[in-house]
Amino acid sequence: MAKFPITLSRFIIEQQAAHPEATGEFSVLLTQIGLVGKMIAHDLRRAGLNKILGTTGETNIQGEVVKKLDQIANDTFVRVFEHSGLVCVLASEEMEKPLKMVHEGAKYMLLVDPLDGSSNTDVNMPLGAIFSIRRSKLGQRQPVEDELLQRGTEQIAAGYVLYGASTMLVFTVGQGVHGFTLEPSIGEYLLSNENIRIPSKGKVYSVNEGNYHRWPSGTQKYLDSLKVQDKATGRPYSGRYSGCLVADVHRILLGGGIYLYPGENDKPEGKLRLMYEGNPLAMVVEQAGGKATTGTMRILDVEPKALHQRVPLIIGSAEDVSQAEAYIQGRA
């Protein structure tokens, strides 16, 4: 008889069994994130038929035009968690202020990018969601915004949902990285990628090269170096860029390589958000043996000053990221 695949629920229960002190709330929290992924995947499959493509006409706190699916994804996270009793505060890239939830004894804080890659919504290309989980200080019922401003090293779990040819949930709780693929016929996530390890060096780079003329010379020189024959492989790196951070990082997590959204001459702070994108993806990639940096320091060590703070992001295989740092810092 064929072995029945491991479901997300079973995996979480077995992991919890290894920690007798666990109360079960954290396990339920991860399961609820999986539920959000199912609900958003359902909406995305029917987006073109249900007339929920295009924009709302509003602009979010980031100064970006809000797509209808951005709003739907954000509302889904809020609906699932506002009555769950699991989190005391929910912060989202789409909301100016964190949403405080009056849940007596709730231990966790959740930060989310509810729909990553929204420029892909109207053209049926990959999308994603990113999450970061932090523990609230004991005895503080309603954490203020300042409590959310912790370094990435304070995360207790992080991950993402990828909406592509299949829907995948990838996460870490600080003990390796595991990937689950949604089987729509039974409505369950099944373990498909256990203990993911990123190759130490890859053959792929992912970056928006349209911004090349805005980059400092060190970044430009690094990109130029990727286009010449590599001594080890005998060929240059291949460029792969989808416009969805989750999809591009997922490709590199499984196959190796490097993703860059560097600082620019007139915007050295970069574009991506530290709390919603940089920190959670850095935790995932580091747990898989990779590396994540601003170009000058480890992402997880950045001291956040604001909830929507931007940061340069260079992430991927350890050797590739180290080489990029050498160019950016003028050491190559």
JOMO-V530807 format. One record per helix or strand of 3 or more residues. SS is the DSSP state (H for helix, E for strand). FROM is the first residue (numbers start at 0). TO is the last residue. If there is no record, write none. Layout:
# JOMO-V530807
ss:SS from:FROM to:TO
ss:SS from:FROM to:TO
This chain:
# JOMO-V530807
ss:H from:7 to:16
ss:H from:24 to:44
ss:E from:54 to:58
ss:E from:64 to:66
ss:H from:67 to:81
ss:E from:86 to:91
ss:E from:107 to:115
ss:H from:117 to:122
ss:E from:126 to:134
ss:H from:144 to:147
ss:H from:151 to:153
ss:E from:154 to:162
ss:E from:166 to:171
ss:E from:176 to:182
ss:E from:187 to:192
ss:E from:203 to:205
ss:H from:208 to:213
ss:H from:216 to:225
ss:H from:244 to:254
ss:E from:257 to:260
ss:H from:273 to:286
ss:E from:290 to:292
ss:H from:298 to:300
ss:E from:312 to:315
ss:H from:317 to:327
